[in-house]
Amino acid sequence: MSEALERPELAARFELGSMLGRGGFAVTYAARERSTGRAVAIKVLSLHTVDHWRAVELFEREVRVLKHLDHPGVPRYVDFVAPGEGEPTWALVQELAPGRSLAARLAEGWRATPDQLVTLARQVLEILVYLHELHPPVLHRDVKPDNLILADDGQVRLVDFGSVRDRLARESQLGSVVGTFGYMA
């Protein structure tokens, strides 16, 4: 059983589906909100799976930043469930981005046409411009094919803000590296 469903308030509100991904410190599941039928993604962080408080700090920063984002290329924030007494898990709930990651599509042999590449690049750049023009600017720090979801209608969404940094946030550890090597900028 998922640790997300061990939280009674989550089990009562959401019907958990398949696991979407496992990152460095959290697991994300597809789910459906029981009251509305809305498709959501639930990202769960458990103290049972982290070995450093840095993971908790990054998770809480992700929640704090997502609450304030409003762009069609970023799935909307829905809710955050903090750990209660004796509850060692945090949960972030967002709208589920429809489609599949560019990484999954590429692994299946999909190849974009030149026109599709221009459209994809334009959409990703529009998202990044939006993030960087916020006050304070938001740095995703992990833009890669795994974190770009392409819907069947061609709409791109940027997901997994687990490495996010707003420029005013003070890094807790000097010299710490956050993101995926080869994709950090």
Z-matrix of the N, CA and C atoms (Angstrom, degrees):
N
C 1 1.464
C 2 1.523 1 109.17
N 3 1.293 2 115.99 1 140.90
C 4 1.455 3 121.59 2 178.40
C 5 1.519 4 110.54 3 -69.31
N 6 1.330 5 115.44 4 146.89
C 7 1.462 6 119.06 5 176.43
C 8 1.515 7 111.35 6 -65.68
N 9 1.337 8 117.28 7 -21.99
C 10 1.469 9 120.18 8 177.59
C 11 1.518 10 110.14 9 -63.04
N 12 1.316 11 116.95 10 -39.10
C 13 1.462 12 119.57 11 -178.42
C 14 1.519 13 112.71 12 -81.32
N 15 1.319 14 117.54 13 -9.01
C 16 1.460 15 119.72 14 173.52
C 17 1.521 16 110.45 15 -73.01
N 18 1.315 17 117.60 16 -16.56
C 19 1.457 18 122.27 17 176.09
C 20 1.522 19 107.91 18 -86.65
N 21 1.330 20 118.76 19 111.56
C 22 1.466 21 120.70 20 -176.15
C 23 1.522 22 113.83 21 -55.47
N 24 1.348 23 117.61 22 -38.13
C 25 1.461 24 119.11 23 -178.61
C 26 1.528 25 111.80 24 -66.84
N 27 1.335 26 117.63 25 -30.31
C 28 1.460 27 120.38 26 176.93
C 29 1.525 28 110.99 27 -76.75
N 30 1.322 29 116.61 28 -43.64
C 31 1.466 30 120.41 29 179.67
C 32 1.523 31 111.24 30 -61.91
N 33 1.324 32 117.28 31 -33.63
C 34 1.466 33 120.41 32 179.73
C 35 1.527 34 111.37 33 -73.03
N 36 1.312 35 117.67 34 -32.19
C 37 1.474 36 121.49 35 -175.76
C 38 1.517 37 114.51 36 -91.78
N 39 1.339 38 117.35 37 -28.01
C 40 1.461 39 120.15 38 -170.77
C 41 1.521 40 112.22 39 -130.94
N 42 1.319 41 114.91 40 142.47
C 43 1.461 42 121.89 41 171.23
C 44 1.521 43 106.08 42 -98.97
N 45 1.324 44 115.56 43 114.97
C 46 1.455 45 120.56 44 -174.15
C 47 1.520 46 111.14 45 -76.99
N 48 1.332 47 116.23 46 139.21
C 49 1.456 48 122.49 47 176.93
C 50 1.514 49 110.41 48 -110.51
N 51 1.307 50 116.12 49 -142.41
C 52 1.456 51 121.67 50 -175.38
C 53 1.529 52 111.95 51 -78.62
N 54 1.330 53 114.25 52 159.78
C 55 1.456 54 119.91 53 175.22
C 56 1.533 55 107.57 54 -75.21
N 57 1.317 56 116.46 55 130.08
C 58 1.463 57 121.87 56 179.12
C 59 1.522 58 111.80 57 -90.21
N 60 1.323 59 115.91 58 -33.07
C 61 1.451 60 118.84 59 -178.12
C 62 1.508 61 112.39 60 -177.88
N 63 1.314 62 114.22 61 159.89
C 64 1.462 63 121.81 62 177.48
C 65 1.518 64 106.49 63 -127.99
N 66 1.323 65 115.35 64 122.21
C 67 1.455 66 120.09 65 179.82
C 68 1.511 67 110.79 66 -101.10
N 69 1.321 68 115.19 67 -161.97
C 70 1.451 69 120.84 68 -178.76
C 71 1.512 70 113.62 69 -63.91
N 72 1.332 71 117.89 70 -27.98
C 73 1.459 72 119.52 71 -177.21
C 74 1.517 73 114.30 72 -144.30
N 75 1.324 74 119.22 73 -0.13
C 76 1.466 75 120.58 74 -177.16
C 77 1.525 76 110.22 75 -141.19
N 78 1.329 77 114.63 76 162.39
C 79 1.464 78 122.22 77 177.66
C 80 1.522 79 107.38 78 -122.25
N 81 1.337 80 116.59 79 136.91
C 82 1.462 81 121.29 80 -179.69
C 83 1.522 82 109.68 81 -114.58
N 84 1.340 83 114.76 82 134.06
C 85 1.463 84 121.97 83 -179.25
C 86 1.521 85 110.35 84 -121.02
N 87 1.326 86 115.82 85 147.94
C 88 1.463 87 120.80 86 167.29
C 89 1.521 88 106.14 87 -78.41
N 90 1.320 89 117.03 88 146.20
C 91 1.467 90 120.78 89 179.09
C 92 1.524 91 108.62 90 -153.62
N 93 1.314 92 115.27 91 169.77
C 94 1.461 93 121.49 92 176.73
C 95 1.518 94 107.69 93 -128.41
N 96 1.322 95 115.88 94 130.35
C 97 1.459 96 121.05 95 177.44
C 98 1.525 97 107.78 96 -72.84
N 99 1.325 98 116.45 97 121.44
C 100 1.464 99 121.03 98 -173.93
C 101 1.530 100 112.76 99 -61.58
N 102 1.324 101 118.43 100 -39.47
C 103 1.468 102 120.91 101 -174.14
C 104 1.527 103 113.27 102 -74.72
N 105 1.330 104 117.40 103 -29.96
C 106 1.468 105 120.30 104 -175.42
C 107 1.520 106 113.96 105 -115.98
N 108 1.323 107 116.97 106 -18.08
C 109 1.460 108 120.63 107 -174.93
C 110 1.520 109 113.19 108 79.25
N 111 1.327 110 116.53 109 2.81
C 112 1.464 111 121.35 110 -178.07
C 113 1.533 112 110.66 111 -66.97
N 114 1.337 113 115.80 112 135.88
C 115 1.461 114 121.79 113 176.24
C 116 1.526 115 108.94 114 -78.81
N 117 1.314 116 116.18 115 130.14
C 118 1.459 117 121.82 116 -179.01
C 119 1.526 118 110.19 117 -133.82
N 120 1.308 119 114.80 118 165.53
C 121 1.461 120 122.82 119 170.79
C 122 1.521 121 106.48 120 -115.22
N 123 1.328 122 116.30 121 133.61
C 124 1.466 123 121.21 122 178.35
C 125 1.522 124 107.85 123 -116.63
N 126 1.320 125 115.27 124 117.58
C 127 1.461 126 121.70 125 177.83
C 128 1.519 127 107.42 126 -100.19
N 129 1.332 128 116.26 127 124.35
C 130 1.461 129 121.75 128 -173.46
C 131 1.525 130 110.03 129 -117.29
N 132 1.314 131 114.63 130 130.01
C 133 1.462 132 122.11 131 174.47
C 134 1.516 133 107.15 132 -116.03
N 135 1.321 134 116.33 133 127.16
C 136 1.460 135 120.83 134 179.42
C 137 1.521 136 110.19 135 -119.67
N 138 1.322 137 115.54 136 139.17
C 139 1.468 138 119.11 137 175.62
C 140 1.522 139 111.33 138 -64.38
N 141 1.334 140 116.79 139 -18.63
C 142 1.465 141 119.89 140 177.60
C 143 1.528 142 111.57 141 -69.47
N 144 1.334 143 117.00 142 -20.69
C 145 1.465 144 120.09 143 -175.12
C 146 1.525 145 113.92 144 -112.04
N 147 1.320 146 118.40 145 -2.02
C 148 1.464 147 119.57 146 179.20
C 149 1.521 148 109.91 147 -108.79
N 150 1.328 149 114.97 148 146.40
C 151 1.459 150 118.76 149 179.54
C 152 1.524 151 112.03 150 -114.47
N 153 1.348 152 115.45 151 7.98
C 154 1.453 153 118.20 152 -178.28
C 155 1.524 154 109.62 153 -153.39
N 156 1.321 155 116.56 154 142.00
C 157 1.462 156 120.94 155 -179.96
C 158 1.519 157 112.43 156 -66.21
N 159 1.323 158 117.36 157 -14.77
C 160 1.467 159 120.81 158 176.96
C 161 1.530 160 110.40 159 -57.43
N 162 1.320 161 117.39 160 -36.41
C 163 1.469 162 121.38 161 178.90
C 164 1.525 163 110.74 162 -62.22
N 165 1.317 164 116.80 163 -41.12
C 166 1.467 165 121.08 164 178.89
C 167 1.525 166 109.80 165 -65.96
N 168 1.323 167 116.71 166 -42.61
C 169 1.467 168 121.31 167 178.86
C 170 1.530 169 110.79 168 -60.18
N 171 1.330 170 117.16 169 -45.28
C 172 1.466 171 120.87 170 179.32
C 173 1.523 172 111.44 171 -65.23
N 174 1.330 173 116.96 172 -39.25
C 175 1.464 174 121.01 173 179.75
C 176 1.525 175 110.36 174 -64.21
N 177 1.309 176 116.40 175 -46.01
C 178 1.466 177 120.15 176 179.39
C 179 1.531 178 111.24 177 -65.70
N 180 1.321 179 117.81 178 -35.14
C 181 1.467 180 120.76 179 176.48
C 182 1.527 181 109.82 180 -65.81
N 183 1.327 182 116.92 181 -41.88
C 184 1.466 183 120.51 182 177.60
C 185 1.526 184 110.64 183 -57.28
N 186 1.321 185 116.98 184 -45.78
C 187 1.466 186 121.49 185 178.88
C 188 1.523 187 110.26 186 -61.70
N 189 1.319 188 116.66 187 -48.05
C 190 1.467 189 121.54 188 -177.36
C 191 1.530 190 111.25 189 -58.71
N 192 1.322 191 117.03 190 -42.03
C 193 1.463 192 120.62 191 -179.32
C 194 1.526 193 110.86 192 -72.09
N 195 1.330 194 117.64 193 -45.87
C 196 1.467 195 120.63 194 -176.73
C 197 1.522 196 112.80 195 -61.03
N 198 1.317 197 117.22 196 -32.21
C 199 1.472 198 120.72 197 179.70
C 200 1.520 199 111.97 198 -56.11
N 201 1.323 200 117.39 199 -29.14
C 202 1.460 201 121.61 200 -172.50
C 203 1.527 202 114.03 201 -103.39
N 204 1.323 203 117.49 202 0.79
C 205 1.460 204 119.41 203 -177.98
C 206 1.520 205 110.77 204 -88.10
N 207 1.325 206 115.60 205 140.95
C 208 1.460 207 121.73 206 178.89
C 209 1.523 208 108.39 207 -145.71
N 210 1.326 209 115.28 208 86.32
C 211 1.462 210 121.41 209 -178.97
C 212 1.524 211 108.01 210 -148.31
N 213 1.330 212 118.33 211 139.75
C 214 1.464 213 120.16 212 -178.79
C 215 1.526 214 113.68 213 -63.11
N 216 1.320 215 117.64 214 -17.04
C 217 1.455 216 121.36 215 178.93
C 218 1.515 217 114.25 216 -91.14
N 219 1.340 218 117.21 217 5.26
C 220 1.467 219 122.23 218 178.17
C 221 1.526 220 107.73 219 -129.23
N 222 1.350 221 118.35 220 120.85
C 223 1.468 222 119.25 221 178.62
C 224 1.531 223 111.12 222 -56.53
N 225 1.314 224 115.76 223 136.68
C 226 1.470 225 121.53 224 -176.26
C 227 1.530 226 112.60 225 -68.05
N 228 1.318 227 113.61 226 141.51
C 229 1.457 228 122.61 227 171.98
C 230 1.526 229 108.00 228 -67.06
N 231 1.344 230 117.21 229 136.53
C 232 1.463 231 122.00 230 177.67
C 233 1.521 232 110.82 231 -112.51
N 234 1.340 233 117.19 232 -50.54
C 235 1.465 234 119.57 233 -175.27
C 236 1.522 235 110.22 234 -164.97
N 237 1.320 236 114.29 235 164.35
C 238 1.461 237 122.66 236 174.76
C 239 1.513 238 107.26 237 -135.44
N 240 1.323 239 115.97 238 131.42
C 241 1.460 240 120.77 239 177.49
C 242 1.522 241 107.25 240 -115.22
N 243 1.328 242 115.26 241 112.52
C 244 1.462 243 121.52 242 -179.79
C 245 1.522 244 109.36 243 -82.84
N 246 1.308 245 116.89 244 159.00
C 247 1.456 246 118.59 245 178.30
C 248 1.522 247 111.04 246 -67.11
N 249 1.310 248 115.46 247 139.87
C 250 1.453 249 120.69 248 174.60
C 251 1.513 250 108.73 249 -98.71
N 252 1.292 251 115.93 250 -174.58
C 253 1.457 252 119.49 251 178.78
C 254 1.523 253 109.29 252 -63.61
N 255 1.318 254 116.30 253 124.23
C 256 1.452 255 121.38 254 -179.01
C 257 1.521 256 113.83 255 76.84
N 258 1.322 257 117.80 256 2.21
C 259 1.469 258 122.46 257 179.39
C 260 1.528 259 108.21 258 -106.41
N 261 1.329 260 118.76 259 107.99
C 262 1.460 261 120.12 260 -175.21
C 263 1.529 262 114.66 261 -90.46
N 264 1.339 263 118.36 262 24.22
C 265 1.461 264 119.34 263 -177.50
C 266 1.523 265 112.51 264 -125.84
N 267 1.323 266 114.66 265 147.70
C 268 1.455 267 124.04 266 172.11
C 269 1.525 268 106.18 267 -112.42
N 270 1.316 269 117.46 268 150.99
C 271 1.463 270 120.28 269 176.52
C 272 1.523 271 110.00 270 -140.24
N 273 1.313 272 115.41 271 132.81
C 274 1.457 273 123.43 272 175.52
C 275 1.522 274 107.06 273 -111.02
N 276 1.329 275 116.90 274 127.49
C 277 1.463 276 121.52 275 179.97
C 278 1.527 277 108.11 276 -113.55
N 279 1.329 278 115.98 277 128.46
C 280 1.465 279 123.21 278 177.70
C 281 1.517 280 109.04 279 -133.59
N 282 1.342 281 116.01 280 161.13
C 283 1.455 282 119.01 281 170.13
C 284 1.524 283 108.10 282 -58.11
N 285 1.317 284 116.52 283 145.60
C 286 1.456 285 120.95 284 177.25
C 287 1.526 286 108.63 285 -82.05
N 288 1.314 287 116.63 286 126.04
C 289 1.465 288 121.08 287 177.28
C 290 1.524 289 108.24 288 -75.04
N 291 1.338 290 117.61 289 120.26
C 292 1.463 291 119.21 290 -179.23
C 293 1.524 292 110.97 291 -71.76
N 294 1.317 293 116.50 292 145.67
C 295 1.454 294 121.19 293 177.49
C 296 1.513 295 111.77 294 113.93
N 297 1.329 296 114.26 295 -162.70
C 298 1.463 297 120.76 296 179.68
C 299 1.527 298 108.35 297 -131.59
N 300 1.310 299 115.49 298 157.43
C 301 1.463 300 119.40 299 -179.06
C 302 1.528 301 110.25 300 -66.63
N 303 1.317 302 114.92 301 154.13
C 304 1.462 303 119.26 302 174.88
C 305 1.522 304 110.10 303 -60.80
N 306 1.329 305 117.39 304 -35.31
C 307 1.465 306 120.80 305 178.92
C 308 1.524 307 110.51 306 -60.99
N 309 1.338 308 117.75 307 -45.43
C 310 1.466 309 121.15 308 179.68
C 311 1.524 310 110.59 309 -64.82
N 312 1.321 311 116.71 310 -42.58
C 313 1.472 312 120.18 311 179.57
C 314 1.535 313 110.73 312 -63.27
N 315 1.325 314 116.71 313 -43.28
C 316 1.462 315 120.20 314 179.47
C 317 1.526 316 111.09 315 -64.84
N 318 1.336 317 117.01 316 -39.68
C 319 1.465 318 121.10 317 178.76
C 320 1.530 319 111.51 318 -63.19
N 321 1.328 320 116.36 319 -27.70
C 322 1.472 321 121.41 320 178.76
C 323 1.525 322 111.98 321 -85.51
N 324 1.334 323 117.35 322 0.65
C 325 1.452 324 120.82 323 177.16
C 326 1.514 325 115.45 324 98.41
N 327 1.327 326 117.72 325 3.45
C 328 1.463 327 120.68 326 179.77
C 329 1.521 328 109.50 327 -66.32
N 330 1.310 329 115.69 328 137.37
C 331 1.460 330 121.30 329 175.92
C 332 1.516 331 107.99 330 -131.55
N 333 1.303 332 116.08 331 131.26
C 334 1.462 333 121.54 332 -179.21
C 335 1.526 334 110.18 333 -80.12
N 336 1.316 335 114.88 334 145.52
C 337 1.466 336 120.38 335 172.26
C 338 1.531 337 107.54 336 -77.21
N 339 1.323 338 117.85 337 164.36
C 340 1.469 339 119.05 338 176.66
C 341 1.536 340 112.57 339 -55.72
N 342 1.329 341 117.82 340 -40.49
C 343 1.467 342 120.09 341 178.50
C 344 1.525 343 111.40 342 -64.82
N 345 1.335 344 116.77 343 -39.83
C 346 1.468 345 120.08 344 177.81
C 347 1.523 346 110.68 345 -64.17
N 348 1.333 347 116.84 346 -39.69
C 349 1.468 348 120.27 347 179.00
C 350 1.521 349 111.34 348 -61.67
N 351 1.318 350 116.54 349 -42.16
C 352 1.467 351 120.32 350 178.58
C 353 1.525 352 109.73 351 -62.50
N 354 1.330 353 117.05 352 -44.32
C 355 1.468 354 121.23 353 179.77
C 356 1.525 355 110.94 354 -63.81
N 357 1.339 356 116.96 355 -44.66
C 358 1.472 357 120.88 356 178.46
C 359 1.524 358 110.60 357 -60.90
N 360 1.327 359 116.20 358 -48.87
C 361 1.467 360 120.12 359 -178.76
C 362 1.523 361 110.81 360 -60.99
N 363 1.321 362 117.22 361 -42.16
C 364 1.466 363 120.72 362 -179.77
C 365 1.536 364 110.13 363 -61.13
N 366 1.333 365 116.86 364 -44.74
C 367 1.466 366 119.86 365 -178.93
C 368 1.529 367 111.53 366 -64.63
N 369 1.330 368 116.86 367 -43.57
C 370 1.468 369 120.13 368 179.40
C 371 1.525 370 109.69 369 -63.37
N 372 1.310 371 117.07 370 -43.43
C 373 1.468 372 120.03 371 178.89
C 374 1.525 373 111.77 372 -64.18
N 375 1.330 374 118.14 373 -37.68
C 376 1.467 375 120.53 374 176.89
C 377 1.527 376 111.00 375 -61.99
N 378 1.331 377 116.51 376 -39.94
C 379 1.469 378 120.03 377 177.53
C 380 1.530 379 109.67 378 -64.21
N 381 1.330 380 116.78 379 -47.35
C 382 1.465 381 120.50 380 -178.02
C 383 1.523 382 111.85 381 -65.06
N 384 1.323 383 117.63 382 -38.99
C 385 1.469 384 120.43 383 176.57
C 386 1.523 385 109.36 384 -61.65
N 387 1.334 386 117.12 385 -45.20
C 388 1.470 387 120.72 386 177.75
C 389 1.531 388 110.18 387 -56.04
N 390 1.332 389 117.16 388 -49.05
C 391 1.467 390 120.98 389 -177.98
C 392 1.525 391 111.54 390 -62.70
N 393 1.314 392 116.65 391 -41.23
C 394 1.468 393 120.51 392 -175.98
C 395 1.522 394 112.73 393 -76.43
N 396 1.338 395 117.43 394 -20.64
C 397 1.466 396 120.14 395 178.50
C 398 1.523 397 113.04 396 -88.38
N 399 1.330 398 117.42 397 -3.42
C 400 1.463 399 120.09 398 176.22
C 401 1.525 400 109.46 399 -69.74
N 402 1.322 401 115.86 400 162.07
C 403 1.470 402 121.02 401 177.55
C 404 1.511 403 108.95 402 -121.29
N 405 1.326 404 119.55 403 105.93
C 406 1.462 405 127.25 404 1.07
C 407 1.527 406 111.21 405 -76.36
N 408 1.341 407 116.71 406 157.98
C 409 1.463 408 120.11 407 177.53
C 410 1.529 409 110.82 408 -60.85
N 411 1.323 410 115.98 409 147.78
C 412 1.463 411 122.14 410 179.51
C 413 1.523 412 108.33 411 -110.49
N 414 1.334 413 115.86 412 128.40
C 415 1.460 414 122.31 413 177.73
C 416 1.525 415 108.06 414 -108.29
N 417 1.326 416 117.59 415 119.09
C 418 1.465 417 121.48 416 -179.18
C 419 1.526 418 110.59 417 -70.17
N 420 1.281 419 118.50 418 -45.79
C 421 1.465 420 127.62 419 175.43
C 422 1.523 421 115.21 420 69.82
N 423 1.333 422 118.79 421 8.47
C 424 1.463 423 119.19 422 178.78
C 425 1.531 424 110.65 423 -151.59
N 426 1.334 425 116.04 424 44.70
C 427 1.464 426 120.36 425 178.30
C 428 1.528 427 107.30 426 -76.47
N 429 1.312 428 116.49 427 115.62
C 430 1.466 429 122.83 428 -178.60
C 431 1.527 430 108.25 429 -155.34
N 432 1.332 431 118.15 430 166.46
C 433 1.470 432 120.43 431 -177.73
C 434 1.530 433 114.15 432 -55.24
N 435 1.329 434 118.10 433 -32.19
C 436 1.472 435 120.51 434 178.07
C 437 1.520 436 112.11 435 -65.36
N 438 1.324 437 117.88 436 -27.65
C 439 1.466 438 122.31 437 -175.16
C 440 1.528 439 113.45 438 -102.92
N 441 1.316 440 116.80 439 9.53
C 442 1.461 441 121.90 440 175.49
C 443 1.522 442 107.94 441 -113.46
N 444 1.318 443 116.41 442 113.33
C 445 1.459 444 122.00 443 -178.03
C 446 1.525 445 108.12 444 -98.99
N 447 1.327 446 115.48 445 125.20
C 448 1.459 447 121.45 446 -179.83
C 449 1.522 448 108.79 447 -108.03
N 450 1.326 449 115.86 448 117.74
C 451 1.467 450 121.58 449 177.86
C 452 1.527 451 109.08 450 -80.33
N 453 1.323 452 115.54 451 162.63
C 454 1.464 453 120.17 452 179.54
C 455 1.522 454 112.39 453 -62.12
N 456 1.338 455 117.30 454 -24.74
C 457 1.473 456 120.43 455 179.05
C 458 1.531 457 112.64 456 -84.06
N 459 1.352 458 116.93 457 2.43
C 460 1.458 459 121.32 458 177.99
C 461 1.514 460 115.24 459 92.83
N 462 1.337 461 118.03 460 -4.76
C 463 1.467 462 121.81 461 179.62
C 464 1.533 463 109.99 462 -73.51
N 465 1.324 464 116.68 463 132.49
C 466 1.463 465 122.52 464 178.41
C 467 1.521 466 109.05 465 -103.35
N 468 1.334 467 115.86 466 139.28
C 469 1.461 468 121.31 467 175.20
C 470 1.528 469 108.72 468 -128.96
N 471 1.311 470 114.89 469 138.96
C 472 1.461 471 122.14 470 177.88
C 473 1.519 472 108.11 471 -95.18
N 474 1.328 473 116.54 472 124.92
C 475 1.464 474 121.36 473 -177.96
C 476 1.526 475 110.37 474 -122.21
N 477 1.306 476 114.95 475 177.31
C 478 1.464 477 125.19 476 177.84
C 479 1.524 478 112.24 477 58.75
N 480 1.320 479 113.80 478 81.77
C 481 1.453 480 121.45 479 178.03
C 482 1.531 481 111.12 480 -92.47
N 483 1.339 482 117.44 481 27.36
C 484 1.455 483 122.17 482 -178.07
C 485 1.517 484 114.44 483 -66.13
N 486 1.311 485 117.65 484 -19.33
C 487 1.465 486 121.50 485 178.43
C 488 1.516 487 112.00 486 -104.26
N 489 1.320 488 116.48 487 8.69
C 490 1.463 489 122.08 488 -172.36
C 491 1.523 490 112.31 489 -61.39
N 492 1.318 491 113.27 490 150.94
C 493 1.465 492 119.47 491 174.37
C 494 1.515 493 107.83 492 -145.42
N 495 1.316 494 115.62 493 129.87
C 496 1.455 495 116.64 494 168.24
C 497 1.518 496 105.19 495 -92.64
N 498 1.279 497 116.16 496 144.24
C 499 1.463 498 120.40 497 -169.59
C 500 1.515 499 114.15 498 -62.62
N 501 1.313 500 118.43 499 -17.55
C 502 1.458 501 119.55 500 179.01
C 503 1.522 502 111.79 501 -89.36
N 504 1.338 503 116.62 502 -12.03
C 505 1.468 504 119.57 503 179.86
C 506 1.520 505 108.78 504 -71.03
N 507 1.303 506 114.37 505 135.82
C 508 1.457 507 119.78 506 178.13
C 509 1.522 508 107.76 507 -87.89
N 510 1.304 509 117.27 508 128.54
C 511 1.458 510 120.02 509 177.19
C 512 1.524 511 108.57 510 -67.08
N 513 1.325 512 115.70 511 137.45
C 514 1.455 513 119.15 512 -176.27
C 515 1.519 514 111.81 513 -76.73
N 516 1.328 515 116.52 514 -24.29
C 517 1.451 516 119.14 515 -179.73
C 518 1.521 517 108.33 516 -132.05
N 519 1.296 518 117.00 517 118.61
C 520 1.456 519 119.91 518 177.10
C 521 1.518 520 108.83 519 -62.80
N 522 1.307 521 115.85 520 136.73
C 523 1.450 522 120.07 521 177.79
C 524 1.507 523 114.31 522 81.36
N 525 1.333 524 119.26 523 2.05
C 526 1.456 525 119.84 524 179.19
C 527 1.521 526 109.44 525 -72.27
N 528 1.317 527 116.44 526 144.57
C 529 1.451 528 122.47 527 -178.68
C 530 1.516 529 108.34 528 -110.47
N 531 1.345 530 116.11 529 129.14
C 532 1.450 531 121.57 530 -179.80
C 533 1.513 532 107.78 531 -129.47
N 534 1.332 533 116.77 532 132.73
C 535 1.457 534 121.40 533 179.38
C 536 1.510 535 110.20 534 124.75
N 537 1.315 536 116.10 535 -169.54
C 538 1.453 537 122.37 536 -178.87
C 539 1.520 538 108.81 537 -109.39
N 540 1.342 539 117.15 538 124.31
C 541 1.460 540 120.40 539 178.61
C 542 1.520 541 108.83 540 -56.72
N 543 1.307 542 116.33 541 138.82
C 544 1.448 543 121.59 542 -178.35
C 545 1.519 544 112.85 543 94.53
N 546 1.352 545 117.14 544 -16.05
C 547 1.462 546 121.18 545 -179.95
C 548 1.522 547 112.19 546 -124.07
N 549 1.318 548 118.27 547 -7.00
C 550 1.458 549 120.77 548 -178.10
C 551 1.521 550 109.98 549 -75.85
N 552 1.324 551 114.61 550 142.37
C 553 1.466 552 118.88 551 176.89
C 554 1.513 553 108.67 552 -144.65
